[in-house]
């Protein structure tokens, strides 16, 4: 079966490619997960195309029911419940992404039963690991100054990588130490940051950004070395490269920095409601997963510190 990435420029496949890129860059998904979801979506969009459907909004509930039926009887062989659940999960997540990104308005995938998934706690770096990562860009050239700003602002604000790369210069206020970004659901939020990110921002804007632009103009805050807006994929590569340099490449993605931001705030005593606002979560239940992480941290501290913990 042909992969999504290899399909010709067609609206359904373009949407699927955007989703796969989101998994890789935003979610930091493993290559195994990305491969499985790509195969699932290739099967689904192939099915839609065979029915003459050219975009996601043309797909209706009955199409999803027919697709599920085809999975159950493909080539006369019943698909295992585990494999079907994985495909259904990929499609449901795909539709949620597509609606958020404005690629479609309707979600017929609700007809597919939600598979039970193993509860996974988000990974967070230790403070020592964060320090190593933030100190990785060395030197005073435009590239290390830019990279230092990227890492500092991601950790200082917990922004999604897409929120950072879509920022314009006027959204960063160094005097007030705040950044205003557009999050999911087209909702704006203003996030404060500290002196380290402020210093990195001043150095980047004064010493690096003008050199990268070479006299040209751009509204984009974060630039690639050609002077145009840095992409999500480009920002991921920068973060991963510095993580590899300090030996924590397997642990780090831009989304892990977001997890680390939230976890460290809660460990420091921040209110769950405050962290919810800073992260831009629509529901407090999404943020509550971090309380499980901090409970484990508290247990570790207790076991080390209390004289009768053993």
C-alpha positions as CSV (number, residue, x, y, z in Angstrom):
1,X,0.0,0.0,0.0
2,X,1.3,3.4,-1.0
3,X,2.3,5.7,1.9
4,X,0.4,9.0,2.5
5,X,3.7,10.9,1.9
6,X,4.0,9.4,-1.6
7,X,0.6,10.3,-2.9
8,X,0.1,13.0,-5.5
9,X,-1.0,16.5,-4.6
10,X,-4.7,15.8,-3.7
11,X,-6.8,17.5,-1.0
12,X,-7.4,14.4,1.1
13,X,-3.8,13.4,1.0
14,X,-2.6,16.9,1.7
15,X,-4.7,16.9,4.9
16,X,-3.3,13.5,5.9
17,X,0.2,14.8,5.3
18,X,-0.4,17.8,7.5
19,X,-1.6,15.5,10.3
20,X,1.4,13.2,10.0
21,X,3.7,16.3,10.2
22,X,1.8,17.4,13.3
23,X,2.4,14.0,15.0
24,X,6.1,14.2,14.2
25,X,6.7,17.8,15.2
26,X,4.0,18.8,17.7
27,X,3.4,15.5,19.5
28,X,6.9,14.1,19.1
29,X,5.4,10.7,18.2
30,X,7.7,7.7,17.6
31,X,8.5,6.6,14.1
32,X,6.6,3.4,14.8
33,X,3.4,5.4,15.8
34,X,3.8,7.7,12.8
35,X,4.2,4.8,10.4
36,X,1.1,3.0,11.9
37,X,-1.0,6.2,11.6
38,X,0.2,6.9,8.1
39,X,-0.8,3.4,7.0
40,X,-4.2,3.8,8.7
41,X,-4.9,7.1,7.0
42,X,-3.6,5.9,3.6
43,X,-6.2,3.1,3.9
44,X,-8.9,5.5,4.9
45,X,-8.3,8.2,2.2
46,X,-7.9,5.4,-0.4
47,X,-11.3,4.2,0.6
48,X,-12.8,7.7,0.4
49,X,-11.2,8.3,-3.0
50,X,-12.7,5.0,-4.3
51,X,-16.1,6.4,-3.4
52,X,-15.5,9.6,-5.3
53,X,-15.0,11.7,-2.2
54,X,-12.6,14.6,-2.8
55,X,-12.5,16.3,0.6
56,X,-13.1,15.5,4.2
57,X,-16.4,17.4,4.5
58,X,-17.9,15.2,1.8
59,X,-17.4,12.1,4.0
60,X,-20.6,11.3,5.9
61,X,-21.5,8.9,8.7
62,X,-22.6,6.2,6.3
63,X,-19.1,6.3,4.6
64,X,-17.5,5.7,8.0
65,X,-19.9,2.8,8.7
66,X,-19.0,1.3,5.3
67,X,-15.3,1.7,5.9
68,X,-15.6,0.0,9.3
69,X,-17.5,-2.8,7.5
70,X,-14.7,-3.2,4.9
71,X,-12.1,-3.4,7.6
72,X,-14.1,-6.3,9.2
73,X,-14.2,-8.2,6.0
74,X,-11.2,-7.1,4.0
75,X,-10.2,-9.8,1.5
76,X,-12.4,-12.2,3.5
77,X,-10.2,-11.9,6.5
78,X,-11.5,-10.4,9.8
79,X,-9.2,-7.6,11.0
80,X,-8.1,-8.0,14.6
81,X,-9.9,-5.8,17.1
82,X,-6.5,-4.3,18.1
83,X,-5.7,-3.4,14.5
84,X,-9.1,-1.9,13.9
85,X,-8.9,0.0,17.2
86,X,-5.6,1.6,16.1
87,X,-7.1,2.6,12.7
88,X,-10.2,4.0,14.4
89,X,-8.0,5.9,16.8
90,X,-6.0,7.4,14.0
91,X,-9.1,8.5,12.1
92,X,-10.7,10.1,15.2
93,X,-7.5,12.0,16.0
94,X,-7.1,13.0,12.3
95,X,-10.6,14.6,12.3
96,X,-10.0,16.4,15.6
97,X,-6.8,17.8,14.1
98,X,-8.5,18.7,10.8
99,X,-11.3,20.6,12.5
100,X,-8.9,22.5,14.7
101,X,-6.8,23.5,11.7
102,X,-9.9,24.5,9.7
103,X,-9.5,21.7,7.1
104,X,-13.0,20.5,7.6
105,X,-16.2,21.4,9.6
106,X,-17.8,18.1,10.3
107,X,-16.6,15.0,12.2
108,X,-18.4,11.8,11.2
109,X,-15.8,9.7,13.0
110,X,-17.9,9.8,16.2
111,X,-19.7,6.8,14.8
112,X,-16.5,4.8,15.4
113,X,-16.3,3.4,19.0
114,X,-13.4,4.8,21.0
115,X,-10.8,2.2,21.8
116,X,-9.5,2.0,25.4
117,X,-6.0,3.3,25.6
118,X,-3.3,2.9,28.2
119,X,-3.0,6.0,30.3
120,X,0.4,7.6,29.7
121,X,1.9,10.3,31.8
122,X,3.8,13.0,29.9
123,X,7.5,12.9,30.2
124,X,9.3,15.8,31.8
125,X,13.0,16.6,31.9
126,X,14.8,17.1,35.2
127,X,16.1,20.6,36.0
128,X,19.6,19.4,35.4
129,X,18.7,18.1,31.9
130,X,17.0,21.4,31.1
131,X,20.1,23.4,32.1
132,X,22.2,21.2,29.8
133,X,19.9,21.7,26.9
134,X,19.6,25.5,27.4
135,X,23.4,25.9,27.6
136,X,24.0,23.8,24.4
137,X,24.0,26.7,21.9
138,X,27.5,28.1,22.4
139,X,29.0,31.3,20.8
140,X,27.8,34.7,19.9
141,X,27.0,34.2,16.2
142,X,23.5,34.6,14.8
143,X,22.7,30.9,14.8
144,X,23.5,30.1,18.4
145,X,21.8,33.3,19.6
146,X,18.7,32.4,17.7
147,X,18.8,28.8,18.9
148,X,19.3,29.9,22.5
149,X,16.3,32.2,22.3
150,X,14.1,29.3,20.8
151,X,15.0,26.9,23.7
152,X,14.7,29.5,26.4
153,X,11.3,30.8,25.2
154,X,9.9,27.3,24.7
155,X,10.8,26.3,28.3
156,X,9.9,29.7,29.8
157,X,6.4,29.8,28.3
158,X,5.3,26.3,27.5
159,X,4.2,27.4,24.0
160,X,3.4,24.8,21.4
161,X,6.0,24.8,18.6
162,X,3.4,25.9,16.1
163,X,2.5,28.9,18.4
164,X,6.2,29.9,18.5
165,X,6.9,29.7,14.8
166,X,3.7,31.6,13.9
167,X,4.5,34.5,16.1
168,X,5.3,38.0,14.7
169,X,7.8,40.3,16.3
170,X,5.2,42.6,17.7
171,X,3.8,39.8,19.8
172,X,6.9,39.7,22.0
173,X,7.1,42.4,24.6
174,X,10.5,42.3,26.3
175,X,9.8,45.3,28.5
176,X,6.8,43.6,30.1
177,X,8.3,40.1,29.7
178,X,5.2,38.7,28.0
179,X,4.4,37.0,24.7
180,X,0.9,36.8,23.1
181,X,0.2,33.8,21.0
182,X,-2.7,32.3,19.1
183,X,-3.5,28.9,20.4
184,X,-6.0,26.1,19.6
185,X,-9.5,27.2,18.9
186,X,-8.2,30.6,17.7
187,X,-7.9,31.8,21.3
188,X,-5.2,34.4,22.2
189,X,-3.4,34.2,25.5
190,X,-0.6,36.2,27.0
191,X,2.2,34.3,28.8
192,X,4.8,35.9,31.1
193,X,8.5,34.8,31.1
194,X,11.6,35.5,33.2
195,X,14.9,37.3,32.9
196,X,16.7,34.4,31.1
197,X,14.3,34.4,28.2
198,X,14.2,38.2,28.2
199,X,18.0,38.3,27.8
200,X,18.0,35.7,25.1
201,X,15.3,37.6,23.3
202,X,17.2,40.9,23.5
203,X,20.4,39.3,22.2
204,X,18.5,37.6,19.4
205,X,16.6,40.7,18.2
206,X,19.6,43.0,18.5
207,X,22.5,40.8,17.4
208,X,21.2,37.9,15.4
209,X,17.9,38.7,13.6
210,X,19.2,41.8,11.7
211,X,22.2,39.7,10.5
212,X,20.0,36.9,9.4
213,X,17.7,39.3,7.5
214,X,20.6,41.0,5.6
215,X,18.6,44.2,5.2
216,X,15.3,42.5,4.2
217,X,12.1,42.9,6.1
218,X,10.0,40.3,7.8
219,X,7.2,40.2,10.4
220,X,8.2,36.7,11.6
221,X,9.8,36.6,15.0
222,X,11.8,33.4,14.6
223,X,13.7,33.1,11.3
224,X,15.6,30.3,9.5
225,X,19.1,31.1,8.4
226,X,17.7,32.1,4.9
227,X,15.8,35.0,6.5
228,X,12.3,33.5,6.2
229,X,9.9,32.3,8.8
230,X,11.1,29.2,10.6
231,X,8.9,26.2,10.1
232,X,7.6,23.7,12.8
233,X,9.8,21.0,11.3
234,X,12.9,23.4,11.3
235,X,12.3,24.3,14.9
236,X,12.0,20.6,15.8
237,X,15.3,19.8,14.1
238,X,17.0,22.6,16.0
239,X,15.8,21.4,19.4
240,X,16.6,17.8,18.6
241,X,20.1,18.7,17.4
242,X,21.0,20.4,20.7
243,X,19.4,17.6,22.7
244,X,21.6,15.1,20.9
245,X,24.6,17.3,21.6
246,X,24.1,17.0,25.4
247,X,23.1,13.3,25.3
248,X,19.4,13.6,25.9
249,X,18.1,13.3,22.3
250,X,15.8,10.4,23.1
251,X,14.0,12.4,25.7
252,X,13.6,15.8,24.0
253,X,11.0,17.2,21.6
254,X,9.4,20.6,21.7
255,X,6.3,19.0,23.2
256,X,8.4,17.6,26.0
257,X,9.6,21.1,26.8
258,X,5.9,22.0,27.2
259,X,5.4,19.1,29.5
260,X,8.5,20.1,31.5
261,X,7.2,23.7,31.8
262,X,3.9,22.5,33.3
263,X,5.5,19.9,35.6
264,X,8.1,22.3,37.0
265,X,5.5,24.9,37.6
266,X,3.3,22.5,39.6
267,X,6.3,21.1,41.5
268,X,7.0,24.8,42.4
269,X,3.6,25.2,43.9
270,X,1.7,26.8,41.0
271,X,-2.1,26.5,40.9
272,X,-3.6,24.0,38.4
273,X,-5.9,26.7,37.1
274,X,-2.9,29.0,36.5
275,X,-1.1,26.2,34.6
276,X,-4.3,25.6,32.6
277,X,-4.4,29.2,31.5
278,X,-0.7,29.3,30.7
279,X,-0.9,26.2,28.5
280,X,-4.1,27.3,26.8
281,X,-6.0,24.1,27.7
282,X,-9.8,24.4,27.2
283,X,-10.5,21.9,29.9
284,X,-9.0,21.5,33.4
285,X,-9.1,17.8,32.9
286,X,-6.4,18.0,30.2
287,X,-4.1,19.8,32.7
288,X,-4.9,17.4,35.6
289,X,-2.7,14.7,34.1
290,X,0.3,16.7,35.3
291,X,-0.8,16.3,38.9
292,X,0.0,12.6,38.5
293,X,3.5,13.5,37.5
294,X,4.0,15.8,40.5
295,X,2.6,13.2,42.9
296,X,5.2,10.8,41.7
297,X,7.9,13.5,42.2
298,X,6.6,14.2,45.8
299,X,6.7,10.5,46.6
300,X,10.3,10.3,45.4
301,X,11.2,13.3,47.5
302,X,9.4,11.8,50.5
303,X,11.2,8.5,50.2
304,X,14.6,10.2,50.1
305,X,13.9,12.8,52.8
306,X,11.7,11.3,55.5
307,X,13.6,9.4,58.2
308,X,10.9,6.7,58.5
309,X,10.1,6.4,54.8
310,X,11.8,3.1,54.4
